Amino acid sequence: MKVSKEKAIENRELVLDTAATLFRQVGFDGVGVADIMKKAGLTVGGFYNNFESKEDLIAKACDKIGSKSLQRWQEHIDNADIADPLKRIGSSYLSAKNRDDLGSTCIYSTLGAEVPRHDEAVQQVFAQGVESTIELLSTLVEGQSEAERRSHAIAMFSQWLGALVLSRAASNSPLSDEILAVARKASHLE
C-alpha cells in the first residue's frame, strides 16, 4: 500500500525521533534498525526509502536533536521574561532531571564518546553541533573580546559536559548530586 507524501514525511520524522531517543538511552550500537523501526511501529522495508544506512540515520537523528536543543536554548535567550538565560540554560543542563533522563538529554553527554568509532558524516554532525553550541554560549558569557568569550564558552561547556558525565558515573549517590552542585556553583549559576 502506497503512503501519501505527507504520511511518508511523518513516518520519517517518527523514525528520527525514535532513533534519537533510543540512541541516547542505549548508544548507537545498542540498538539495530529493526528495533528502531519496530519501536516506531513501522516495517523495516520503509527504512531504506528514507535512509541510506544506519550511519545515515545516526547522522540525521543527531543533527535533529542538536538543532532542537540549540533552538530551545535560543528561545530562552529571546524570552524577555528570563532575566539570565545563561543561568537558566546552565541550571537546566546541570540538573538531576537532565542527568537521569537519558532519552531526552544532551547528545554530547550520552553519545560523544562513541562518535570517533562512526563514519565521517556522524563526526561532522557532532563537530558542527559542538561549534554551534559554543557560538551560542559565547554570546552569553563575559569577556573583553570575541576570542576571550569563545574561550570562556568552551571552558564552560566542557565543564558542564564533564560534570554531567561524571554525575552519571557516580550513579544515584550523594556524590552525583554534589558534582552537579559544584559545577553549578563554579559556573556562577547558583
C-alpha positions in Angstrom: 0.0 0.0 0.0 1.4 3.3 -1.1 1.5 6.0 1.6 0.9 9.7 0.9 3.8 12.1 0.7 2.7 13.7 4.0 2.5 10.4 5.7 5.9 9.4 4.4 7.3 12.7 5.9 5.5 12.0 9.2 6.9 8.4 9.3 10.5 9.7 8.6 10.2 12.2 11.4 8.9 9.4 13.7 11.9 7.2 12.8 14.3 10.1 13.5 12.7 10.9 16.9 12.5 7.2 17.9 16.1 6.6 16.9 17.2 9.8 18.7 15.7 8.6 22.0 16.9 5.0 21.7 20.5 6.1 20.7 20.7 8.3 23.8 19.2 5.5 26.0 21.4 2.6 24.8 24.0 4.0 22.5 24.5 3.8 18.7 25.5 0.1 18.8 22.9 -0.9 21.5 20.0 -0.8 19.0 19.5 -2.0 15.5 17.5 -0.7 12.6 14.8 -3.4 13.1 14.5 -2.4 16.8 14.1 1.2 15.9 11.5 0.5 13.2 9.6 -1.8 15.5 9.5 0.8 18.3 8.3 3.4 15.7 5.5 1.0 14.7 6.8 0.7 11.1 8.3 -2.0 8.9 12.0 -2.4 8.2 11.2 -2.2 4.5 10.4 1.5 4.8 13.7 2.3 6.4 15.7 2.3 3.1 13.2 4.6 1.4 14.4 7.3 3.8 18.0 6.5 4.9 21.0 5.1 3.1 22.2 3.2 6.1 22.2 3.2 9.9 25.1 5.6 9.9 23.0 8.0 7.8 20.2 7.6 10.3 22.6 8.3 13.2 23.9 11.5 11.5 20.4 12.8 10.7 18.9 11.9 14.1 21.8 13.6 15.9 21.6 16.6 13.7 17.9 16.9 14.5 18.5 16.6 18.3 21.3 19.1 18.3 19.3 21.6 16.3 16.3 21.2 18.6 18.5 21.8 21.7 20.0 24.9 20.2 16.6 26.2 19.3 15.3 25.6 22.8 18.4 27.5 24.2 17.8 30.3 21.7 14.2 30.6 22.9 15.5 31.1 26.4 17.8 33.9 25.2 14.9 35.5 23.2 12.4 35.2 26.1 12.3 38.6 27.8 10.8 37.0 30.9 14.0 35.2 31.5 16.4 37.6 33.3 19.5 35.5 32.9 19.3 33.0 30.1 22.8 31.6 30.8 21.7 30.8 34.3 18.5 29.2 33.1 20.3 27.1 30.4 23.2 26.0 32.7 20.9 25.2 35.7 18.8 23.0 33.4 21.8 21.4 31.9 23.3 20.6 35.3 20.1 19.2 36.8 19.2 15.8 38.2 16.5 15.6 35.5 19.0 16.1 32.7 21.3 13.6 34.4 18.7 10.9 34.8 16.6 11.1 31.7 19.0 9.7 29.1 16.3 9.5 26.4 15.9 13.3 26.2 19.2 14.7 27.3 22.2 16.1 25.6 23.6 14.0 22.8 27.2 15.2 23.6 27.0 13.8 27.1 25.3 10.5 26.1 27.0 9.8 22.8 30.1 11.9 22.4 32.5 9.2 23.3 31.0 6.9 20.6 31.4 9.3 17.8 35.1 8.6 16.8 34.0 5.0 16.1 31.5 6.1 13.4 31.8 7.5 10.0 32.7 10.9 8.9 29.1 12.1 8.4 28.4 11.4 12.1 31.6 13.1 13.2 30.8 16.2 11.1 27.4 16.5 12.6 28.8 16.3 16.1 31.6 18.8 15.3 29.2 21.3 13.8 26.8 20.8 16.8 29.6 21.5 19.3 30.7 24.5 17.3 27.1 25.9 17.2 26.8 25.3 20.9 30.0 27.2 21.6 28.9 30.0 19.3 25.6 30.4 21.1 27.2 30.2 24.6 29.8 32.8 23.6 27.0 35.3 23.2 26.1 34.8 26.8 29.4 34.7 28.7 31.6 37.7 29.7 34.9 38.6 28.0 36.8 41.5 26.7 37.0 40.2 23.1 35.3 37.6 20.9 38.2 35.3 21.4 38.0 35.6 25.1 34.3 34.9 25.1 34.8 31.9 22.9 37.4 30.5 25.3 35.1 31.0 28.2 32.3 29.3 26.4 34.5 26.4 25.5 35.6 26.0 29.1 32.1 26.4 30.5 30.5 23.9 28.1 33.4 21.4 28.7 32.9 21.7 32.5 29.1 21.2 32.1 29.5 18.2 29.9 32.2 16.7 32.1 30.1 17.2 35.2 27.1 15.7 33.7 29.1 12.6 32.6 30.8 12.2 36.0 27.5 12.7 37.8 26.0 9.8 35.8 29.1 7.7 36.5 28.6 8.3 40.3 25.1 6.8 39.9 22.4 7.8 42.4 24.8 8.6 45.1 25.3 11.8 47.1 28.5 12.3 45.1 26.4 12.5 41.9 24.4 15.4 43.2 27.5 17.0 44.7 29.2 17.0 41.3 26.3 18.8 39.7 26.0 21.3 42.6 29.8 22.1 42.4 29.6 22.6 38.7 26.6 24.9 39.0 28.5 26.9 41.7 31.7 27.1 39.6 29.7 28.4 36.7 28.0 31.0 38.9 24.6 29.5 38.3 23.6 29.4 42.0 
